[in-house]
Amino acid sequence: MKSILITGGARSGKSTLAQELGKKAKGEILFVATAEAGDPEMKRRIRAHKKSRPAGWKTLEAQTHIGKNIIKELGRARTVIIDDITLLVMNIFTACGEKSGAAVLEKAVTGEIQELINCIDKCKADFIIVTNEVGLGIIPGDIISRQYRDLLGKANRRLAQRADEVYLMVAGIPLTVKKQK
């Protein structure tokens, strides 16, 4: 089955492209939402995202262990959209706690991404995965932000290696980074 990774900056059109690809897909869609509504602004964002999705899509809200959750909830879905890995990694940071140390965080993120890759390999569905590219800016000034950026970069790299296609969104325009032959 095919997997697509869509990366880019904030508000670059990643989720929009993922949904457009999902609308063109045949069969049922499982939409995996990783966001947690931790504040009023995030609650508004989540409501807006929900409204933008077709009513017929099944939604799975999973903040961690998305690979295992997808396998449980896949049902007859032929396409899985994950939006997004950026928040998944943040959820792991939150669950582990700031003071858990780099080794604990790296093990948790690596395990989560490997679980997702195993899920992709096991499921008879196409995957469309959204993530942010956070490594193009300045080096963050604090250790937690640097650890987050580095671990998200490693997660993105592993997912891109597994993906059949990778797109970088720039100002709403998808640039092909990797295309299946």
Secondary structure as GFF3:
##gff-version 3
##sequence-region A 1 181
A	DSSP	beta_strand	3	8	.	.	.	ID=ss1
A	DSSP	alpha_helix	14	24	.	.	.	ID=ss2
A	DSSP	beta_strand	28	33	.	.	.	ID=ss3
A	DSSP	alpha_helix	40	52	.	.	.	ID=ss4
A	DSSP	beta_strand	58	61	.	.	.	ID=ss5
A	DSSP	alpha_helix	66	73	.	.	.	ID=ss6
A	DSSP	beta_strand	77	83	.	.	.	ID=ss7
A	DSSP	alpha_helix	85	96	.	.	.	ID=ss8
A	DSSP	three_ten_helix	98	100	.	.	.	ID=ss9
A	DSSP	alpha_helix	102	122	.	.	.	ID=ss10
A	DSSP	beta_strand	126	130	.	.	.	ID=ss11
A	DSSP	alpha_helix	143	162	.	.	.	ID=ss12
A	DSSP	beta_strand	165	170	.	.	.	ID=ss13
A	DSSP	beta_strand	173	178	.	.	.	ID=ss14
###
